[in-house]
Amino acid sequence: MSKIFLSITNEVTSIDWIAHLTKKIKEQYEWSKLPVEPDSYITISDAQNSSLYCSGNILVLGQGCINTKIHAGGSLKVNGIIRGGEVYGRAGVEINQAGSESGTPTFISVPSDQKITINKVMEGTTIRIGNVKFKFLETTYRVNAHLDKNEQIVFA
């Protein structure tokens, strides 16, 4: 796809090559229609420059995740760090440490009826609960965030 759509090239594209690309796209489309496993989960040690999608819980047991996109249909628990990237937990998020001293943008989000718990949050980390965002401007410890009845983030 990058050969045709994402770059400017002087290279000639043949009909056979386009047919091959079309076949690959059809294969990917069919694969994407597979039903989601309802009781799935992911348990890993670490992740770097990755994308993780799961209909259930995701547990990161090791050092953590760097520049990773995570979508958990259940809860997300990271025993280590989240540095850079975006994470989402449908049933809440629990993280040991988020962000970096250099202020690398790190985004953590949950639905409006869930909470975010982080032991240490570094500057540049943004949390989102429902549609409400909060960006940390300094290192903060023991964060327990949720929305109150007025749709405001409360730190308990």
CYANA upper distance limits for C-alpha pairs under 8 A (distance plus 0.5 A):
  1 MET  CA      5 PHE  CA      6.20
  1 MET  CA      6 LEU  CA      7.43
  1 MET  CA     21 LEU  CA      7.89
  2 SER  CA      6 LEU  CA      4.91
  2 SER  CA      7 SER  CA      6.52
  3 LYS  CA      7 SER  CA      6.58
  3 LYS  CA      8 ILE  CA      8.46
  3 LYS  CA      9 THR  CA      7.92
  4 ILE  CA      8 ILE  CA      8.40
  4 ILE  CA     13 THR  CA      8.21
 13 THR  CA     17 TRP  CA      7.07
 13 THR  CA     18 ILE  CA      7.81
 14 SER  CA     18 ILE  CA      6.97
 15 ILE  CA     19 ALA  CA      6.65
 16 ASP  CA     20 HIS  CA      6.68
 17 TRP  CA     21 LEU  CA      6.73
 18 ILE  CA     22 THR  CA      6.59
 19 ALA  CA     23 LYS  CA      6.76
 20 HIS  CA     24 LYS  CA      6.87
 21 LEU  CA     25 ILE  CA      6.71
 22 THR  CA     26 LYS  CA      6.73
 23 LYS  CA     27 GLU  CA      6.78
 24 LYS  CA     28 GLN  CA      6.79
 25 ILE  CA     29 TYR  CA      6.66
 26 LYS  CA     30 GLU  CA      6.71
 27 GLU  CA     31 TRP  CA      6.70
 28 GLN  CA     32 SER  CA      6.68
 29 TYR  CA     33 LYS  CA      7.14
 30 GLU  CA     34 LEU  CA      7.74
 36 VAL  CA     55 SER  CA      7.48
 37 GLU  CA     55 SER  CA      7.50
 38 PRO  CA     55 SER  CA      6.92
 38 PRO  CA     56 GLY  CA      7.71
 39 ASP  CA     55 SER  CA      7.83
 39 ASP  CA     56 GLY  CA      6.66
 40 SER  CA     54 CYS  CA      7.26
 40 SER  CA     55 SER  CA      6.58
 40 SER  CA     56 GLY  CA      5.67
 40 SER  CA     57 ASN  CA      7.92
 41 TYR  CA     54 CYS  CA      6.77
 41 TYR  CA     55 SER  CA      7.57
 41 TYR  CA     56 GLY  CA      5.35
 41 TYR  CA     57 ASN  CA      5.39
 41 TYR  CA     58 ILE  CA      6.29
 42 ILE  CA     54 CYS  CA      7.42
 42 ILE  CA     56 GLY  CA      8.21
 42 ILE  CA     57 ASN  CA      6.95
 42 ILE  CA     58 ILE  CA      5.24
 42 ILE  CA     59 LEU  CA      6.74
 43 THR  CA     58 ILE  CA      6.39
 43 THR  CA     59 LEU  CA      5.22
 43 THR  CA     60 VAL  CA      6.42
 43 THR  CA     61 LEU  CA      7.76
 44 ILE  CA     59 LEU  CA      6.94
 44 ILE  CA     60 VAL  CA      5.56
 44 ILE  CA     61 LEU  CA      6.68
 44 ILE  CA     62 GLY  CA      7.99
 45 SER  CA     60 VAL  CA      5.92
 45 SER  CA     61 LEU  CA      5.34
 45 SER  CA     62 GLY  CA      4.76
 45 SER  CA     63 GLN  CA      7.46
 45 SER  CA     64 GLY  CA      7.63
 46 ASP  CA     60 VAL  CA      6.78
 46 ASP  CA     61 LEU  CA      7.68
 46 ASP  CA     62 GLY  CA      5.99
 46 ASP  CA     63 GLN  CA      6.41
 46 ASP  CA     64 GLY  CA      5.47
 46 ASP  CA     65 CYS  CA      6.23
 47 ALA  CA     64 GLY  CA      7.04
 47 ALA  CA     65 CYS  CA      5.20
 47 ALA  CA     66 ILE  CA      6.98
 47 ALA  CA     68 THR  CA      7.29
 48 GLN  CA     65 CYS  CA      6.10
 48 GLN  CA     66 ILE  CA      5.26
 48 GLN  CA     67 ASN  CA      6.52
 48 GLN  CA     68 THR  CA      6.35
 49 ASN  CA     66 ILE  CA      6.82
 49 ASN  CA     67 ASN  CA      5.46
 49 ASN  CA     68 THR  CA      5.44
 49 ASN  CA     69 LYS  CA      8.35
 50 SER  CA     67 ASN  CA      7.73
 50 SER  CA     68 THR  CA      5.33
 50 SER  CA     69 LYS  CA      6.80
 51 SER  CA     68 THR  CA      6.31
 51 SER  CA     69 LYS  CA      5.15
 51 SER  CA     70 ILE  CA      6.31
 52 LEU  CA     68 THR  CA      8.31
 52 LEU  CA     69 LYS  CA      6.76
 52 LEU  CA     70 ILE  CA      5.22
 52 LEU  CA     71 HIS  CA      6.69
 52 LEU  CA     72 ALA  CA      8.46
 53 TYR  CA     70 ILE  CA      6.51
 53 TYR  CA     71 HIS  CA      5.32
 53 TYR  CA     72 ALA  CA      6.61
 54 CYS  CA     58 ILE  CA      7.60
 54 CYS  CA     71 HIS  CA      6.85
 54 CYS  CA     72 ALA  CA      5.63
 54 CYS  CA     73 GLY  CA      6.41
 54 CYS  CA     74 GLY  CA      8.48
 55 SER  CA     72 ALA  CA      6.58
 55 SER  CA     73 GLY  CA      4.72
 55 SER  CA     74 GLY  CA      7.02
 56 GLY  CA     72 ALA  CA      6.46
 56 GLY  CA     73 GLY  CA      5.25
 56 GLY  CA     74 GLY  CA      4.81
 56 GLY  CA     75 SER  CA      7.61
 57 ASN  CA     72 ALA  CA      6.26
 57 ASN  CA     73 GLY  CA      6.98
 57 ASN  CA     74 GLY  CA      4.85
 57 ASN  CA     75 SER  CA      5.25
 57 ASN  CA     76 LEU  CA      6.37
 58 ILE  CA     72 ALA  CA      6.44
 58 ILE  CA     74 GLY  CA      7.84
 58 ILE  CA     75 SER  CA      6.93
 58 ILE  CA     76 LEU  CA      5.44
 58 ILE  CA     77 LYS  CA      6.94
 59 LEU  CA     76 LEU  CA      6.53
 59 LEU  CA     77 LYS  CA      5.45
 59 LEU  CA     78 VAL  CA      6.51
 59 LEU  CA     79 ASN  CA      8.48
 60 VAL  CA     64 GLY  CA      6.69
 60 VAL  CA     65 CYS  CA      8.46
 60 VAL  CA     77 LYS  CA      6.78
 60 VAL  CA     78 VAL  CA      5.19
 60 VAL  CA     79 ASN  CA      6.62
 60 VAL  CA     80 GLY  CA      7.91
 61 LEU  CA     78 VAL  CA      6.95
 61 LEU  CA     79 ASN  CA      5.86
 61 LEU  CA     80 GLY  CA      7.53
 62 GLY  CA     79 ASN  CA      7.01
 62 GLY  CA     80 GLY  CA      6.50
 63 GLN  CA     79 ASN  CA      7.70
 63 GLN  CA     80 GLY  CA      5.04
 63 GLN  CA     81 ILE  CA      6.75
 64 GLY  CA     78 VAL  CA      6.82
 64 GLY  CA     79 ASN  CA      7.28
 64 GLY  CA     80 GLY  CA      4.86
 64 GLY  CA     81 ILE  CA      4.98
 64 GLY  CA     82 ILE  CA      6.38
 65 CYS  CA     80 GLY  CA      8.22
 65 CYS  CA     81 ILE  CA      6.56
 65 CYS  CA     82 ILE  CA      5.41
 65 CYS  CA     83 ARG  CA      6.82
 66 ILE  CA     81 ILE  CA      8.31
 66 ILE  CA     82 ILE  CA      6.44
 66 ILE  CA     83 ARG  CA      5.24
 66 ILE  CA     84 GLY  CA      6.27
 66 ILE  CA     85 GLY  CA      7.50
 67 ASN  CA     82 ILE  CA      8.38
 67 ASN  CA     83 ARG  CA      6.59
 67 ASN  CA     84 GLY  CA      4.90
 67 ASN  CA     85 GLY  CA      4.80
 67 ASN  CA     86 GLU  CA      8.23
 68 THR  CA     84 GLY  CA      7.36
 68 THR  CA     85 GLY  CA      5.28
 68 THR  CA     86 GLU  CA      6.97
 68 THR  CA     87 VAL  CA      8.17
 69 LYS  CA     85 GLY  CA      5.95
 69 LYS  CA     86 GLU  CA      5.30
 69 LYS  CA     87 VAL  CA      6.15
 70 ILE  CA     86 GLU  CA      6.88
 70 ILE  CA     87 VAL  CA      5.06
 70 ILE  CA     88 TYR  CA      6.56
 71 HIS  CA     87 VAL  CA      6.54
 71 HIS  CA     88 TYR  CA      5.41
 71 HIS  CA     89 GLY  CA      6.76
 72 ALA  CA     76 LEU  CA      6.57
 72 ALA  CA     88 TYR  CA      6.54
 72 ALA  CA     89 GLY  CA      5.30
 72 ALA  CA     90 ARG  CA      6.63
 73 GLY  CA     89 GLY  CA      6.79
 73 GLY  CA     90 ARG  CA      5.53
 73 GLY  CA     91 ALA  CA      7.58
 74 GLY  CA     89 GLY  CA      6.59
 74 GLY  CA     90 ARG  CA      5.69
 74 GLY  CA     91 ALA  CA      5.31
 74 GLY  CA     92 GLY  CA      7.98
 75 SER  CA     89 GLY  CA      5.59
 75 SER  CA     90 ARG  CA      6.59
 75 SER  CA     91 ALA  CA      4.93
 75 SER  CA     92 GLY  CA      5.56
 75 SER  CA     93 VAL  CA      6.47
 76 LEU  CA     88 TYR  CA      7.89
 76 LEU  CA     89 GLY  CA      5.66
 76 LEU  CA     91 ALA  CA      8.05
 76 LEU  CA     92 GLY  CA      6.93
 76 LEU  CA     93 VAL  CA      5.32
 76 LEU  CA     94 GLU  CA      6.76
 77 LYS  CA     93 VAL  CA      6.44
 77 LYS  CA     94 GLU  CA      5.24
 77 LYS  CA     95 ILE  CA      6.31
 78 VAL  CA     82 ILE  CA      8.12
 78 VAL  CA     94 GLU  CA      6.84
 78 VAL  CA     95 ILE  CA      5.23
 78 VAL  CA     96 ASN  CA      6.81
 79 ASN  CA     95 ILE  CA      6.67
 79 ASN  CA     96 ASN  CA      5.87
 80 GLY  CA     95 ILE  CA      7.58
 80 GLY  CA     96 ASN  CA      5.95
 80 GLY  CA     97 GLN  CA      6.79
 81 ILE  CA     95 ILE  CA      7.55
 81 ILE  CA     96 ASN  CA      6.62
 81 ILE  CA     97 GLN  CA      5.10
 81 ILE  CA     98 ALA  CA      6.07
 81 ILE  CA     99 GLY  CA      8.14
 82 ILE  CA     95 ILE  CA      8.11
 82 ILE  CA     97 GLN  CA      6.84
 82 ILE  CA     98 ALA  CA      5.22
 82 ILE  CA     99 GLY  CA      6.60
 82 ILE  CA    106 THR  CA      7.91
 83 ARG  CA     98 ALA  CA      6.55
 83 ARG  CA     99 GLY  CA      5.27
 83 ARG  CA    100 SER  CA      6.48
 83 ARG  CA    104 THR  CA      7.41
 83 ARG  CA    105 PRO  CA      8.37
 83 ARG  CA    106 THR  CA      6.68
 84 GLY  CA     99 GLY  CA      6.97
 84 GLY  CA    100 SER  CA      8.40
 84 GLY  CA    104 THR  CA      6.07
 84 GLY  CA    105 PRO  CA      5.87
 84 GLY  CA    106 THR  CA      4.86
 84 GLY  CA    107 PHE  CA      7.94
 85 GLY  CA    105 PRO  CA      7.55
 85 GLY  CA    106 THR  CA      5.78
 85 GLY  CA    107 PHE  CA      6.85
 86 GLU  CA    106 THR  CA      6.58
 86 GLU  CA    107 PHE  CA      5.13
 86 GLU  CA    108 ILE  CA      6.45
 86 GLU  CA    109 SER  CA      8.46
 87 VAL  CA    107 PHE  CA      6.78
 87 VAL  CA    108 ILE  CA      5.47
 87 VAL  CA    109 SER  CA      6.82
 88 TYR  CA     93 VAL  CA      7.84
 88 TYR  CA    108 ILE  CA      6.47
 88 TYR  CA    109 SER  CA      5.33
 88 TYR  CA    110 VAL  CA      6.16
 89 GLY  CA     93 VAL  CA      5.90
 89 GLY  CA    109 SER  CA      7.24
 89 GLY  CA    110 VAL  CA      5.85
 89 GLY  CA    111 PRO  CA      8.39
 90 ARG  CA    110 VAL  CA      6.23
 90 ARG  CA    111 PRO  CA      6.67
 90 ARG  CA    114 GLN  CA      8.07
 91 ALA  CA    110 VAL  CA      7.86
 91 ALA  CA    111 PRO  CA      8.38
 91 ALA  CA    114 GLN  CA      6.73
 92 GLY  CA    110 VAL  CA      6.41
 92 GLY  CA    111 PRO  CA      8.38
 92 GLY  CA    114 GLN  CA      5.69
 92 GLY  CA    115 LYS  CA      5.79
 92 GLY  CA    116 ILE  CA      6.50
 93 VAL  CA    108 ILE  CA      8.49
 93 VAL  CA    109 SER  CA      8.36
 93 VAL  CA    110 VAL  CA      7.57
 93 VAL  CA    115 LYS  CA      7.18
 93 VAL  CA    116 ILE  CA      5.42
 93 VAL  CA    117 THR  CA      6.71
 94 GLU  CA    116 ILE  CA      6.56
 94 GLU  CA    117 THR  CA      5.22
 94 GLU  CA    118 ILE  CA      6.38
 95 ILE  CA    117 THR  CA      6.75
 95 ILE  CA    118 ILE  CA      5.24
 95 ILE  CA    119 ASN  CA      7.18
 96 ASN  CA    118 ILE  CA      6.00
 96 ASN  CA    119 ASN  CA      5.41
 96 ASN  CA    120 LYS  CA      6.86
 97 GLN  CA    118 ILE  CA      6.74
 97 GLN  CA    119 ASN  CA      6.37
 97 GLN  CA    120 LYS  CA      5.18
 97 GLN  CA    121 VAL  CA      6.35
 97 GLN  CA    122 MET  CA      8.28
 98 ALA  CA    106 THR  CA      7.71
 98 ALA  CA    118 ILE  CA      7.69
 98 ALA  CA    120 LYS  CA      6.88
 98 ALA  CA    121 VAL  CA      5.41
 98 ALA  CA    122 MET  CA      6.58
 98 ALA  CA    125 THR  CA      7.37
 99 GLY  CA    103 GLY  CA      7.16
 99 GLY  CA    104 THR  CA      6.81
 99 GLY  CA    105 PRO  CA      7.53
 99 GLY  CA    106 THR  CA      6.13
 99 GLY  CA    121 VAL  CA      6.69
 99 GLY  CA    122 MET  CA      5.33
 99 GLY  CA    123 GLU  CA      7.19
 99 GLY  CA    124 GLY  CA      7.12
 99 GLY  CA    125 THR  CA      5.91
100 SER  CA    104 THR  CA      6.31
100 SER  CA    122 MET  CA      6.15
100 SER  CA    123 GLU  CA      7.52
100 SER  CA    124 GLY  CA      8.23
101 GLU  CA    122 MET  CA      6.93
101 GLU  CA    123 GLU  CA      7.34
103 GLY  CA    122 MET  CA      7.75
103 GLY  CA    123 GLU  CA      5.92
103 GLY  CA    124 GLY  CA      5.08
103 GLY  CA    125 THR  CA      7.89
104 THR  CA    124 GLY  CA      6.70
104 THR  CA    125 THR  CA      8.14
105 PRO  CA    124 GLY  CA      5.92
105 PRO  CA    125 THR  CA      6.33
105 PRO  CA    126 THR  CA      7.98
106 THR  CA    124 GLY  CA      7.25
106 THR  CA    125 THR  CA      5.24
106 THR  CA    126 THR  CA      6.64
107 PHE  CA    125 THR  CA      6.54
107 PHE  CA    126 THR  CA      5.40
107 PHE  CA    127 ILE  CA      6.31
107 PHE  CA    128 ARG  CA      8.12
108 ILE  CA    125 THR  CA      8.29
108 ILE  CA    126 THR  CA      6.82
108 ILE  CA    127 ILE  CA      5.23
108 ILE  CA    128 ARG  CA      6.71
109 SER  CA    116 ILE  CA      8.27
109 SER  CA    127 ILE  CA      6.12
109 SER  CA    128 ARG  CA      5.00
109 SER  CA    129 ILE  CA      6.22
109 SER  CA    130 GLY  CA      8.13
110 VAL  CA    114 GLN  CA      6.53
110 VAL  CA    115 LYS  CA      7.35
110 VAL  CA    116 ILE  CA      7.71
110 VAL  CA    128 ARG  CA      6.97
110 VAL  CA    129 ILE  CA      5.62
110 VAL  CA    130 GLY  CA      6.83
111 PRO  CA    129 ILE  CA      6.06
111 PRO  CA    130 GLY  CA      5.00
112 SER  CA    129 ILE  CA      5.60
112 SER  CA    130 GLY  CA      4.30
112 SER  CA    131 ASN  CA      7.81
112 SER  CA    146 HIS  CA      8.20
112 SER  CA    147 LEU  CA      7.07
113 ASP  CA    129 ILE  CA      8.47
113 ASP  CA    130 GLY  CA      8.06
113 ASP  CA    146 HIS  CA      8.17
113 ASP  CA    147 LEU  CA      7.82
114 GLN  CA    129 ILE  CA      7.83
114 GLN  CA    146 HIS  CA      6.96
115 LYS  CA    129 ILE  CA      7.84
115 LYS  CA    144 ASN  CA      7.50
115 LYS  CA    145 ALA  CA      6.03
115 LYS  CA    146 HIS  CA      5.12
115 LYS  CA    147 LEU  CA      8.26
116 ILE  CA    129 ILE  CA      8.49
116 ILE  CA    143 VAL  CA      8.07
116 ILE  CA    144 ASN  CA      6.32
116 ILE  CA    145 ALA  CA      5.67
116 ILE  CA    146 HIS  CA      7.13
117 THR  CA    142 ARG  CA      7.89
117 THR  CA    143 VAL  CA      6.01
117 THR  CA    144 ASN  CA      5.03
117 THR  CA    145 ALA  CA      6.93
118 ILE  CA    141 TYR  CA      7.97
118 ILE  CA    142 ARG  CA      6.40
118 ILE  CA    143 VAL  CA      5.56
118 ILE  CA    144 ASN  CA      7.16
119 ASN  CA    141 TYR  CA      5.95
119 ASN  CA    142 ARG  CA      4.84
119 ASN  CA    143 VAL  CA      6.62
120 LYS  CA    139 THR  CA      7.57
120 LYS  CA    140 THR  CA      6.34
120 LYS  CA    141 TYR  CA      4.98
120 LYS  CA    142 ARG  CA      6.60
120 LYS  CA    143 VAL  CA      7.78
121 VAL  CA    125 THR  CA      7.34
121 VAL  CA    136 PHE  CA      7.97
121 VAL  CA    139 THR  CA      5.98
121 VAL  CA    140 THR  CA      5.66
121 VAL  CA    141 TYR  CA      6.75
121 VAL  CA    143 VAL  CA      8.07
122 MET  CA    136 PHE  CA      7.52
122 MET  CA    137 LEU  CA      8.40
122 MET  CA    138 GLU  CA      6.69
122 MET  CA    139 THR  CA      4.78
122 MET  CA    140 THR  CA      7.03
123 GLU  CA    135 LYS  CA      8.47
123 GLU  CA    136 PHE  CA      5.76
123 GLU  CA    137 LEU  CA      5.33
123 GLU  CA    138 GLU  CA      5.01
123 GLU  CA    139 THR  CA      5.89
124 GLY  CA    135 LYS  CA      6.98
124 GLY  CA    136 PHE  CA      6.27
124 GLY  CA    137 LEU  CA      6.68
124 GLY  CA    138 GLU  CA      8.28
125 THR  CA    135 LYS  CA      6.31
125 THR  CA    136 PHE  CA      6.04
125 THR  CA    137 LEU  CA      8.48
126 THR  CA    133 LYS  CA      7.33
126 THR  CA    134 PHE  CA      6.09
126 THR  CA    135 LYS  CA      4.71
126 THR  CA    136 PHE  CA      6.74
127 ILE  CA    133 LYS  CA      6.17
127 ILE  CA    134 PHE  CA      5.89
127 ILE  CA    135 LYS  CA      6.93
128 ARG  CA    132 VAL  CA      5.97
128 ARG  CA    133 LYS  CA      4.80
128 ARG  CA    134 PHE  CA      6.95
129 ILE  CA    133 LYS  CA      7.05
129 ILE  CA    146 HIS  CA      7.31
129 ILE  CA    147 LEU  CA      7.40
129 ILE  CA    153 ILE  CA      7.95
132 VAL  CA    151 GLU  CA      7.97
132 VAL  CA    152 GLN  CA      7.61
132 VAL  CA    153 ILE  CA      7.59
134 PHE  CA    153 ILE  CA      8.33
136 PHE  CA    140 THR  CA      8.21
143 VAL  CA    155 PHE  CA      6.95
143 VAL  CA    156 ALA  CA      7.77
144 ASN  CA    155 PHE  CA      5.93
144 ASN  CA    156 ALA  CA      5.85
145 ALA  CA    153 ILE  CA      6.90
145 ALA  CA    154 VAL  CA      6.05
145 ALA  CA    155 PHE  CA      5.12
145 ALA  CA    156 ALA  CA      6.92
146 HIS  CA    153 ILE  CA      6.06
146 HIS  CA    154 VAL  CA      5.99
146 HIS  CA    155 PHE  CA      7.35
147 LEU  CA    151 GLU  CA      5.84
147 LEU  CA    152 GLN  CA      5.75
147 LEU  CA    153 ILE  CA      5.06
147 LEU  CA    154 VAL  CA      6.26
148 ASP  CA    152 GLN  CA      6.04
148 ASP  CA    153 ILE  CA      6.96
148 ASP  CA    154 VAL  CA      6.80
